[in-house]
Every structure is written in C-alpha cells, then in structure tokens.
Amino acid sequence: MQTDAAQTREILTGETHLAHHTMRALRTTYESEQEFVEHVDGVLRPAGYRLLGAFSPDRETAVAVTGFRVGDNLAWASFFRRSSSAWRNAAALVYFIGWSRW
C-alpha cells in the first residue's frame, strides 16, 4: 500500500480553514481566512454546501478542494452539484480529475 498518496476526505465544520489557501486561487474575494471560514460555515453550510479536499502527506492544508451540494428535487430526483474546484499544482489536478469522474 502506497502511504505517500494524496488522501481525499470531506472537510468538516471546524476544518474549513484547511481549504482556504487553495480555494483562494479561485475565489479571490475571500483573501482573509477568517472571512472565508465565517462565510462557508455560517452561510453556505447551513444551506447544504460541503467541501471535499485532497490532502498530501507533506501538507496540512488541502492541495485540491471542491465545493458541492447533494440534494433532491422534482426535476432531477437525487443530484450531486459541484460548484467550485481549485488545486495548487498539476499533480493535485490529475488526482482530482480522477476522483471527480464518479
């Protein structure tokens, strides 16, 4: 088993700061980590927004992040909607593309 591979997991409330540095490349209005965390945890998460991160063993923060919602409606029944994806480097992008095909 390879132990140096990136691990993908949901970034939970209380860990949102781990997504900030990478997501800031895409969502530049949230330069402040505190403002980003407050918006995600206080506004977006209560409306069903979730974060998924890819973590490299040599970094505490996520190297790739995607924001998403899972929901149900009359038009599509159950659905998965990815709203934002950001990554730090090409290796993280390749890993994330493989994950996002499910």
Secondary structure, DSSP 8 states (H G I E B T S, - for coil): --SSS-EEEEE-TT-THHHHHHHTTT-TT--SHHHHHHHIIIIIGGGT-EEEEEE-TT-SS-SEEEEEEEEEETTTEEEEEEEEEEESSHHHHHHHHHHHT-
